[in-house]
Amino acid sequence: MQEMEFNLLQESWVRVRRPDNTVQEVSLADALLHAQDYVDLAGEMPTQDAAMLRLLLAVLVTVFSRVNAAGEPEPLEKRGQALRRWGELWKLGRFPQQPLQDYLEQWKDRFWLFHPERPFWQVPGAAIGTAYNAAKLNGEMSESSNKLRLFPLYAGTGKSELTYAQAARWLLYVNGYDDTSAKPKGKGLPSVGAGWLGKLGFLQAVGENLFETLMLNLTLLQDGKECWGENRPCWELDVPRSAERTQIVCPDNPAQLLTLQSRRLLLHRENGKVDGFALLGGDFFTPSNAFAEQMTIWRNRAKKNDAAEFVPCRHDPAKQFWREFPAVFCQTDAANVHRPGVVRWIEMLQRKDLNILDPKRRVHFRISGMQYGDKDFFVNDSFSDSLTFQAGLLDEMSRAWQLRITNEIEHCEKAAALVGYLAQDIAIAAGNKNENAGGPAREQFYFMVDQPFRQWLQAIDTEQNDPDKAVQCWQAQARSIAETLGKRLVLEAGSAALAGHRVKLDAGKKTERTELYTAPKAYNRFLGGLYRLYPKTEPKPEDEGGTA
């Protein structure tokens, strides 16, 4: 490799959003030291921001697990010590300059994007790997030489080459989200699957500025309980890991996991631009019960009566995030549920006896993910969503609220099913034998109820609102939305559905029975089910303030 070039601690490459909504590129050091001045990361894609966030967190957790806010050596060894350390940093409202500068200066030589021996996030040995052009590195296109995008976002030189700043950002992204299309160079090597971030149901907390976002995700205790092992990010290794497709033990410290090298990568530069890269499979580990990962949702894949076995659970891009609320946020004694570590961390911080994070504070959670094709062989799409509610909802004292929210989400599922049955019955009444006629109607209901439910959840004040009154008002709103959609389906049904269609029913070999399906009859059946689900017990006018 040629001479050293583009040090990430000094060059501008991290994209951030300023309070005036403009986007700016800053150095890695600047992003940390002035995090309070930026609203958020502003990369090309939410998934790229997720990869960038984890790099910044790796620096922070390494530094502040070793020294205190004054820069004095004080390794974290006890739970109370970790909570005090976090609280001191939170009250500062910014990251102390000296500890970060001292650490970054110490490891400055490991942050060269191009270096003859230690290029950042790369290994020279990857040169033998599968060769790709710049269009494959760019996650907005994810275009390989044999699979071209019909309508690419870039063309010409913008497609065939990247600036060093762009390449550095996408380098993090590919390491975390790469598909499985690359073939191994060695024989008999195991499959590593998609990059580690691509396997997750990624979840992060979001603050009012970048400093708060980094702090809320800075989990100094595993699952809010135990101290971590000694933090060792990838750049601190004496010898970088270079073997292809290497199975390792699940890391016991966040810095190692946050900088996991799922791929061995090496960028290729020409005339001051990156025009391609080489790739090999990298480190992987068994995902079962890998609870060192704090930023994912989990599912229990154990069979009935077997011991629980939790693995990361990818998000369903067709499902609104609030529909995952029970599995992600609700406290439960069930052995088949494991909540995300970042959720348990914030739950602990807002406890009144600790007095670290205001329980009345609105907390934001954001998900992002990748949708892959068959066997994760290629990338189809990326997606993101978010949810906001009062931090106090995470407290054990708010279980009554959690139960009611869970029940209302279940009621929404049932209401969507009723709308789907109505659409199906109307299709039958019109003589349409399409068995999937109810699908679009169900999706339409979720679309109509989406923003109202988010607003209802965000407005809940666990100390001021009465749970029963709030639920009663929400149910009236949900029933009205479903009823409005039902009326629309009938009005759009057409004359054939109004007149109806007689359908044969299988009543046995000797008898034959038919039933007349009509749109009005289907609507009456729908209303009956809807009113059983959401009884018409309207709240009194003076109670409506309880909805928040």
N, C-alpha and C positions, 0 to 999 in steps of 0.2 A: 504494500500500500504506500501511497505517496505521503507527503509531509503532514504533520498535524494541522487540522483546520476545523474551525467552527466550534468553539467551546460553549457549551450550553449554559454555563453559569454567567457568561458575559454577552453572548449574542442574543438578539431578540427572535424568539420563536414560539413562545407560549401565548396563545391568543386569549385575551381577557376582554370583558365588557365593562366599560366605564359607566358611571352614574348617568352620563348624558346619552347613553345607549350606543356610543361609538365603540368599535372594536379596535384593539391595539395589540401589537405583538411586543412582548417583553421577555427579558431573560428569566431563567429559572430562579435565580436569586431574587430578582425584582418581584416575581410573582409571589414569593413567600414573604419577603420583607415589607411589601406594600399591599398585602392581600386585603387589608381593611379598606383600601381605596378602590377596589374593583368589585363590581356586583357579582360576577360569576366568570367561569371559564366560557369561552366563546369559540370553540373549535368548529371544524366543518361539520361534525356530526356529534350527537349526544354520546354515541359509543366511543368516539375519540376522546371526548371530555372525560368519560369514565376512566379510560386508560391514563390520561394525564393526571386526573385526581389522585389515582393510586401512586403515581410517581411522587407527587408532592407529599402525600401522606407518608410514604416510605422515608423521606428525608426527616419529616417532623417526628415520627415515632422513634426513629433512631436517635435523634438528638435529645429529645426530651424524656427518653427512657434512661438516659445516662447523666444528664445535667439538669439542674433546676432552672427557673426563669432568669436567675442571675448569672448563669453559666458555670456554676460551681458543681463539681462532680458529686452526684447523689443518685446512684442507680436505684430504680424502682424495685422494691423488694416486698412491699406490703400494700394491701388493698387501700387502706386509708391514705397512705402516702401518694398513691396514684391519683386518688380523687382530689387531694389537696393540690397536687401539681396541675391537674387539669383546671381546677377552679382558679388558681393564680393566673394562669394564661388567659382564661376567659375574661377575667376582670380587667386585664391589661387592655383588651380590645385590639391587640396586635401581637405579632410574634417578636420577642426581644431580639434585637439586632446582633448583639455580640456572640451569643452561642451559635446562631446560624452561620454567621460570617466565619467564625473560627472553624466550624466543621466543614463548610464548603471549601474554604481555602485549603484545608488539610487534604481533601480528596479532589482538588481541582483537576489534576491530571487524568482522572478517570471519567471526565465529562467532555472529552473531545469527541465530536461526532465522527471525525476521521483521525485515526491514529495508527501507526504501524503495528502496534502490539495490542493495545487495549481500546479499540473504538467503542464508544458508548452503546450499550445494549446489543452489541454485535460480537461475533467471533470470527477471526480471519479464516478459520478452518471451514466455515460455511461456504467458502468459495466453490467447493465441489458439489454443492446442492443444486436443486432445481432452479434454473435461471428464469427470471420473470422481467418484464419491462415495467416502466414506471406506472402504466395504467393499472397494473395489478396491485401496486403498492398503494395507490390512491383509493381509499375506501369508498369514496363517493361514486366510483365506477366499478371497482373490484373486477377489472377486465383482464382476462388471461389471453394468451395468444390464439387460443382456439375457441374463445367464447366472447364475441364482441357485443357491446351494448348497442341496442338499436338507436337510442336517443341519449348519447353520452353528455354529461355536463361539461366536458372539456373537449377541445378539438385542437388540431395543429400541435404546436410545441407545448401548449398547456397540457396536452394529453401524453406526450412522449417524454416529458422531462418535468422535474420538480425542483423548486428552490431547496436549499439546505434546510430552511425553516419548515417548509411543508414536509419534506422527507423525514425530519426528526419526529414530527407529530405522528405521521402515518407509521413510522417505525414502531412506536408504542402500540398503536392500534393493531397492526398486523400480528405482533407478538401475542396480543390478547385474544384476537377474534379470527385468526386465520382459519380457513376451511381445511378439509382433509384431502384436497386434490393433489398435493405434492407427494411424489413417490420416494420411498427410502432409497438410499444409495447402498447401504449394507443389506446383507441377506438375513432372513429370519428375524427381523426386528419387529417388536410389537407395535400395534397401532396406538397413537397418542391421542387420537380424536381431534376435535376442534381445539383452538386455543382455550386456556383456562377461563377467561372472561366470557367466551362464547358458550361455555357450559353452564353458566350461572343464570339465575333469575336475579340479575343485578339490582341492588337497591342501595340508595344513598340518601342521607339527610341533606337538606339544603337550608342555608341560613340567609340572612338579609344581605350579606356580602361574602366575598370569597374567604375571608378570615373565619367567619362563623361557619361556613360550610366545611372548611377543613377541620375546625375544632369539633364540630358535631360528629364527624366521622373518625376522629382521632381516638380510637377505642384503646385506652391505656390498660384495660382489663379485658380478658377473654370472656365474652358473654356477660360482662359486667360483674364478674366474680373473682377470677384468679389472675395473678400476675403472669406475664408472658416470659418465655425464655429470652436469652440475650438476642437482641436484634442484629441481623447480619444482612444488609442489602447486597445485591449482586455486585456492586462496584467495590465492595470491601474485600471480596475474595482475593486471596493471594494469586490463585490461578483460576481464570474464568472456566466455567464448565463448558466443554466443547464436544463431548461425545454425542453422537446422534441417538435420538429416541431413548432417553435414559429414565428409567423408573427410579424415583427417589421416595424417601419417607416424607409424609405430609409435614410441612414446616411447623415448628412450635413457636414461631415468632412472626409478627405481622410484617416486618420489613422484608424478610425472605419471601413470604408469600406475595406481597404487593409487587415485588420485583421478579417474580417467577419468570424464567425464560422458557416459555412454552415452545418457542422456536429458536433455532440458531439462524441468525440473519447476518447478511453482509451487504451493505449498500455499494453500488457502483457509481462513480462520479466521472463526469467528462465536461471539461470547459466550465467549471463552476456550477454545474447542475447535476442532479441525480437522474440517471436515465434507466436504472434498473436495479435489481438486487438478486441475491441468491439465498435459498432457504432450505433448511433441513428441519426435521422434527427435533424438539428439545426435551426439556424435563416434564415429567408428568407423575402423578401419584393416584392412588385409588381414592375416588371421591367419597366413598362411604364414610359417614361420620367425620368428615374433614372439617371439624368445627373451628379450626383456626381461621377459616374464611368467615368474616363478619358481615359481608355485604351481599348476601344471597338469601332467597327463601328456600325452604327445604320441603321434601316430601318423604314419607316413610314408604319404602318399597318392599318391606318385609311381608311375607305371607302371613295369613292369619295364624295366631298362636306362636309365631316366631318372635325372637327379640327384635326390637326396633332397629331399622337400618336406614339412616337418613342420607339422601343424596341431594345435591343442588337441583332445584326445579326451575326450568325455564319458564318465562312468562308466555302466556298465550296472547299474541298480538291482536287477536280479535276480541279480547276480553278487557273491559275497562278495569283499571287498577283497583277502584273501590270495591269491585266484586271479590277481590282477594283479601279484603280487610280482615275477616275472621282468622285466616291462616297466618297472616303476617303480623298483626298487631294485638290480637286478643290473648290475654293471659288465660291459661288453662292448665288443669292438673293432668290432662291426658298424656299418656306415655308415648302416643303416636304423633305428637306435635313438637317441633323444635323451632322457636322463633329466631329471626335473624339477630345476629350479635349487635348490630348497630341500633336496632330497636330496643334491645334489652339495655344497652348502654344509656340511651337517652331516657328510658324509663327510670333508670337508677338516678341519673343526674337531676331529674325533676322532683324527686322525692322531697317532701317538705322537711323531713328531719335532717337532710343534708344541706338544703338551702343553697344549691349551686345554680340550678336552672329554674326559672320561674314557671310553675305548672300552668299558669294562664297564658303563657307564650304560645303563639301559633307555630307549629312545627310543620315543615314541608318534607315530604318524601318523594323522591323521583326514581322511576325505574327506567331502564333502557336495555335493549337486547337486540340480538341478531336472529333473523329467521333464515334458516338454512334449507337447502334442498335435500334430496334423498341421501341419507347417511352422512349428512353435513358436508357433502362433496362440493357444494358451491353455495354462495350467498344469494338469497332471494331479495331480502329487504332488511331494513333496520327500523326500529320503532322506539318510542319513549312515551311516558305518561307520568303524572304526578298527582299528589293528594295532599291536602292541608287540613289540619284539625288542631285542637288545643292539646298541648303536651299532657295535661292532666288526664286525658282519656287513656293514657298508657298505664296509669297507676293502678295498683291492685284495688284501691278503694273505688275505682270506677268500673268494677266488673258488672254492675247493674246496667250501666250505659253500654258497655261492650256487648252484653247479652241482647239488649234491645236493638243495637245497630246490626248485629248478626241476624236477628230475626227479620229485620226489615230488608236486608239483602236477600234472605231466603224468600220473603214475600215478593220481592221484585222478580226473582227467578220464576216463581209460580205465576205471577201476573203476565210475564212474557210468554209462558207456556199457554195461558188462556188466550192471549192474543193470537198465538200461532194456531191453536185449535180453531179459533173463529175464522181465520183466513183459510184454513184447510176446508172447513165446512162450507164456506162460501164458494170455494173452487169446485167442490163436489156439486153444490147446488147449480152451478153454471155448466156442469157437464165436463169439467176439467179433471182429468185423472192424475194430475201432477201430485205426487206424494210429498214433494218438498215445498208446496205452496206456502206453508206456514213460516219457513225460514226467514224470508225478507221482512215479514210483519214483526217477528220477534226482534230482529235487529233494529227495526224502526222504533219499537218501544224502548229499547235500551238507549237509542240515540235521543229520544225525547225526554227520558227520565235522567239522563246522564248529568247534565249541569244542575238541575234542581236537587239531585241527591248530594252532589258535591257541596253545594251551597248550604244545604241542611246540616251536613256533617261538620262543615267548617264553622257554622254558627253556634254549635253546641257549647255551652258553658257549663261545665260539670258542677260548679258550685251554685250557679244562679238558676238554671233551668230545672223544671220538673220533668223527669224522664217520661212519665206516662202522658203528660200533656204534649210534650214535644213529639212523641211518637204518634199520638192521635192526629195532630195537625199534619204531620208528614203523610200519614196514610190517606188523609183526605186529598192531599195533593197528588199522590201516586194513583189513587182511584180515578181522579179527574183526568189525569193524563191517559190512562188506559181506556177510559170510557170515550174520550175524545177520539182516540185512534180507532176504537171499535166502530164508532159512528161513521168515521171517514171510510173505513173498509166497506161498510154496508152501502153507503152512498155511491161508492165507486164500483159497486159490484156489477151493475148492468141489469137490464130487464130479464135476461135469462135466469140469473141467480134469484131474482125476486119471484119469478114464477115457480122456480124450483125444478128439481130433477129427482126422479124416483130411482132408488138404488136397491139392488137385491141384497138381502142379508142371508148369511149362511146359518140356517136354523136346523140343519140336519138333513138326512137323505130323503125322508118322506115328506117333509114340510118345506114350504118356501114362503118367505116373508119379505116384504119390501118396506122401505121407509122413504118418505118424501123429505128431501133436504131443500130448505129455502133460506135465503139470506135473513129474513126477519126471525125465523125460528132459531137460526144459529146465533143471532144477536141476543135473543132472550136467554138462550142457554149460557152464553158468555156473561151476560149481566148477572145471572144467578150465581155463577162461580166467582165473579168479581166481588159481589157484595158479601159472599161468605168469607172471602179472603180479607176484604177491607170493609167491615160492617159500617153502616151509615150512622155513626154516633158522632156527629159534628161537635167540636169543642165550642164552648160558650165564647162570645166575643172577647170577654175580659181575659180568657185563657190564652189567646193567640200570641200574646207576647212571650209565652213560654217556649215558643219554637226557636227563638233566637234568630 
